[in-house]
Amino acid sequence: MRTTPPPPRAEFWVMPDVVAGSLAEAKGAISCVTDDSSSSITTTSIDATGRGRNDPVETEWRVCWQSPAAGDWIGPGSVVSFYVALDAEVSMSSTTGAGTTVSTLSDRRIHPQSDD
């Protein structure tokens, strides 16, 4: 988590950790953190499998990766991306040393820069 203050602009919030939550929960977390002032923050959902599926039903999709990362500053004009996959496609486990959740899909880690 960042310990430095945000740049001197209007309003800033700390990005929550929404990995392993549903897409609906992730969007709700942004609203909660920003006190419903999130209208100037754009959220996008991206198919983490690389299949390019659009318009997911928010309760059936799990967040596998997020950008910006948890602890980063978000504010007016920020774009928050949720990399998502269907619940049935995702296996969540807390196996990393820092207690971070790792998302796996077909026995491989999902990452937005993945080439496979």
Legacy VTK file of the C-alpha trace (Angstrom):
# vtk DataFile Version 3.0
C-alpha trace
ASCII
DATASET POLYDATA
POINTS 116 float
0.000 0.000 0.000
1.289 3.476 -0.856
2.311 5.658 2.032
3.043 8.809 0.052
0.317 11.445 -0.202
-1.586 11.798 -3.464
-0.711 14.558 -5.910
-2.334 17.921 -5.132
-5.571 17.705 -7.135
-9.274 17.756 -6.326
-10.246 14.488 -4.605
-8.301 11.260 -4.378
-9.069 7.860 -2.903
-7.082 4.690 -2.278
-7.934 1.920 -4.734
-9.455 -1.033 -2.827
-8.406 -4.648 -3.353
-11.295 -6.154 -5.303
-9.577 -9.291 -6.649
-11.682 -12.414 -6.014
-14.891 -10.416 -5.640
-17.693 -10.327 -8.160
-17.756 -7.576 -10.762
-20.793 -6.097 -8.985
-18.893 -6.055 -5.668
-15.894 -4.415 -7.340
-17.994 -1.608 -8.780
-19.732 -1.221 -5.416
-16.370 -0.945 -3.662
-15.402 1.962 -5.923
-18.654 3.755 -5.075
-18.138 3.068 -1.367
-14.540 4.293 -1.294
-15.383 7.443 -3.250
-18.505 8.194 -1.188
-20.544 7.819 -4.392
-18.452 10.566 -6.028
-17.237 8.052 -8.584
-18.995 9.643 -11.561
-15.663 11.069 -12.720
-14.033 7.618 -12.518
-14.479 5.287 -15.481
-14.696 1.547 -14.811
-14.187 -1.055 -17.504
-14.435 -4.831 -17.472
-12.145 -6.895 -19.674
-12.416 -10.626 -20.361
-9.349 -12.066 -18.619
-9.445 -15.159 -20.827
-8.655 -13.089 -23.896
-11.850 -14.228 -25.648
-13.194 -10.687 -25.826
-16.589 -11.416 -24.305
-18.546 -8.243 -23.594
-21.329 -7.051 -21.305
-20.867 -9.542 -18.490
-23.648 -10.184 -15.981
-21.933 -8.537 -13.029
-22.846 -11.160 -10.429
-21.571 -14.100 -12.522
-18.092 -12.715 -13.189
-15.136 -12.776 -10.790
-12.374 -10.139 -10.737
-9.049 -11.864 -11.469
-6.860 -8.784 -11.768
-7.332 -5.066 -11.344
-5.666 -1.914 -12.566
-4.742 0.288 -10.806
-3.451 -2.024 -8.103
-4.849 -2.017 -4.587
-3.346 0.855 -2.618
-2.758 3.095 -5.646
-4.420 6.499 -5.747
-7.495 7.030 -7.931
-9.243 10.296 -8.586
-11.162 12.357 -11.119
-10.461 11.087 -14.621
-9.064 7.729 -13.430
-9.830 4.622 -15.467
-10.246 1.489 -13.349
-10.045 -1.819 -15.239
-11.376 -5.094 -13.888
-10.074 -8.226 -15.634
-12.852 -10.772 -15.175
-13.768 -14.384 -15.932
-16.870 -16.445 -15.283
-17.091 -17.920 -11.783
-16.888 -21.433 -13.228
-13.613 -20.585 -14.996
-11.806 -19.210 -11.957
-10.135 -20.895 -9.029
-9.161 -18.542 -6.199
-6.534 -19.339 -3.596
-4.557 -17.370 -1.043
-1.230 -19.069 -1.564
1.127 -16.139 -1.941
3.415 -15.122 0.900
1.864 -11.681 1.274
-1.625 -13.112 1.613
-2.566 -11.890 -1.844
-5.214 -13.749 -3.778
-4.053 -15.516 -6.913
-6.502 -16.205 -9.715
-5.988 -19.207 -11.919
-7.703 -20.174 -15.124
-7.070 -23.552 -16.720
-4.137 -24.121 -14.329
-2.374 -20.857 -15.179
-2.273 -17.457 -13.587
-4.498 -14.841 -15.178
-2.699 -11.587 -15.842
-3.780 -8.775 -18.160
-0.473 -8.878 -20.019
-0.623 -12.650 -20.531
0.153 -13.712 -24.083
-1.506 -17.131 -23.912
LINES 1 117
116 0 1 2 3 4 5 6 7 8 9 10 11 12 13 14 15 16 17 18 19 20 21 22 23 24 25 26 27 28 29 30 31 32 33 34 35 36 37 38 39 40 41 42 43 44 45 46 47 48 49 50 51 52 53 54 55 56 57 58 59 60 61 62 63 64 65 66 67 68 69 70 71 72 73 74 75 76 77 78 79 80 81 82 83 84 85 86 87 88 89 90 91 92 93 94 95 96 97 98 99 100 101 102 103 104 105 106 107 108 109 110 111 112 113 114 115
